[in-house]
Amino acid sequence: ILLFMSFSRLNVFYPELAIFLLVVYLMILIGKLLTLTLVATDPKLQSAMYIFVINLALTDTVISTSAFAKMIAVCLWNDIAISQCVSSKNGVCWLQQHDH
């Protein structure tokens, strides 16, 4: 996120970048929802391995939501604070520790 702020000359491209990030984020969400729906509805996919796939999909959705929402906000409104970066990093580290 701090990388976006270092390119002050590129502010004119921030709206396009925000749209691109939103499209990528929506594709991620649709893919994860399709995965969750497929595993939940097909009785053949109710084994332990697919429960880990659901866990991974949910964790990836949470991390993606956190990261993409902040990147889109930075692109649209140029609002960034160091405390938000640190809390976001700590949240991701906490999720990664508790995922294993």
N, C-alpha and C positions, 0 to 999 in steps of 0.2 A: 504494500500500500504506500509505503514511503517512496517507492520508486516512481509512482505517479506524480508525486509532488515535486520531484527533482526536475522534471521536464516542464518548466514554466512556459517555454515557448510553444509547447504543444497543447495549450489550453483550448485552442480552437477545435481540436480533434476530440475533446472529452465527450461531447454529446454523441458522436458516432461510436466512440469506444463504449459508452454506457449502453447504447442500443445493442452493440455486438455482445457485450457481457450479459445483457438481459436475455438475448436469444440463446446463448450458450447455457445459461442457468436454466432456462425453460426446457431445453433439450435434456439436461441432466435430470431435472425433476420428472419429466415424462418417462425417461428411461428407467428411473428408479421405481416409479409408480407401476410401470408395466412389469417390472421384475417382481415387485411385491404382489401384484394382482395375479400373475401367473403362478407363483409359488403357493399363494393362498387358495387358489381355486382348483388346481390340479391335484388330485389325491396321490398321484404317483410321486409328487415332489414334496411329500410330507416327511422326509427322512431328516436325520440330524444334520447332514451336510447342507441341506437347503435352509435350515434354521440359521446356520452361520451365514449363509448368503443374505438372508433377510436382515440379520444383525449388521452385516457390512453395508447393505443398502441404506439402512436407517442412519448409521453412523456417517456415511458419506453424504447423505442428504443434510444432516445437521451441520457438518463442517462446510459443505458447499454453500448452504444458506448463510452461514456466518460470514464467510469470506466474500462471496459475490455481493451480498447486500451492502457490505462496507465499501467494496470497490465501486459499485454503482453510485453510492452516495458521494464518494470522493469525486467521481467524474462529474456528477451533476451539480453538486453544491460546494465542492472544495472544502468540505469539513473533515478535518482529521486532527486528532489529538494523540499525543504520545501515550497517554493513559489508556486510550481505546486500543491502540496497537498492542500494548503489553497485556491487557486483559484478554484480547482476542487470542494472542499467542499462548497465554496460560490456559485458556479454555481448550484450545486444540491439543495442547500437551496433556491436559487432564483426560480428555476423551481418548487419546492414544494410549495412555497408561491403563485406563480401565477397560479398554477394548480387548486386551489380551488376557 
